[in-house]
Amino acid sequence: MASDRLLIKSSAAKELEALPAKDRKRVIARIQNLATDPRPPGCEKLSGDGKLRIREGNYRFLYAVDDAGRRLIVIRIGHRREVYR
């Protein structure tokens, strides 16, 4: 399923802007790839709420896929030690 819409919550956009430039570029590229493959190898489903997680270096981002609405929503972006809190 390819996503028709890729949405980033405003709080996640602020977290993205706070990343160092080289890491931000890698994370942005990874998020853009999710639009064509929302469940790539290496993504893990988090227990309980149906969110998915992707790793990119020391950073993680949490997102949700709405298959019926064909949307992908990036919920949170952060360092691996802080993102799950």
C-alpha positions in Angstrom: 0.0 0.0 0.0 1.5 3.3 -1.0 0.4 6.2 1.1 -1.5 9.1 -0.6 -0.7 11.5 2.2 2.3 11.8 4.4 1.5 13.9 7.5 3.9 15.1 10.2 2.5 16.3 13.5 3.6 19.9 14.3 5.3 18.6 17.5 7.3 16.0 15.4 8.2 18.8 12.9 9.7 20.8 15.7 11.6 17.7 16.9 12.9 17.2 13.4 14.1 20.8 13.1 16.0 20.3 16.4 18.1 17.5 15.0 21.7 18.1 13.8 21.8 18.8 10.0 23.4 15.6 8.9 21.0 13.4 11.0 18.0 15.5 9.9 18.8 14.8 6.2 18.9 11.0 6.8 15.7 11.0 8.8 13.9 13.1 6.2 15.0 10.7 3.5 13.8 7.7 5.5 10.4 9.4 6.2 10.0 10.1 2.4 10.7 6.4 1.7 7.8 5.5 4.0 5.3 7.1 1.5 6.0 4.3 -0.9 6.7 1.5 1.6 5.0 2.2 4.9 6.2 -1.1 6.5 9.8 -1.5 5.3 12.1 -4.2 6.7 13.3 -3.1 10.1 10.1 -1.4 11.2 8.6 -2.8 14.4 5.1 -2.6 15.7 4.9 -1.2 19.2 2.8 -3.1 21.7 -0.6 -1.7 22.6 -1.4 1.2 20.4 -0.7 0.1 16.9 2.1 2.5 16.2 5.2 1.6 14.3 8.8 2.5 14.9 11.8 3.0 12.5 15.4 3.3 13.5 17.8 5.7 11.8 21.2 5.8 13.6 20.6 7.0 17.2 17.2 8.4 16.3 13.8 6.8 16.3 10.6 7.9 14.8 7.1 6.7 15.7 4.4 6.7 13.1 0.9 5.3 12.4 -0.5 4.0 9.2 -4.1 4.4 8.3 -4.7 1.9 5.5 -8.3 2.8 5.0 -7.6 6.6 4.6 -4.3 5.9 2.9 -2.4 8.2 5.3 0.9 7.9 7.1 1.2 10.1 10.2 4.7 10.7 11.8 4.0 11.2 15.5 7.3 11.6 17.2 11.0 11.9 16.3 13.8 11.8 18.9 17.0 10.3 20.2 16.7 6.6 21.1 16.9 7.2 24.9 14.1 9.8 24.9 11.6 8.9 22.2 9.6 6.3 24.2 9.1 8.5 27.3 
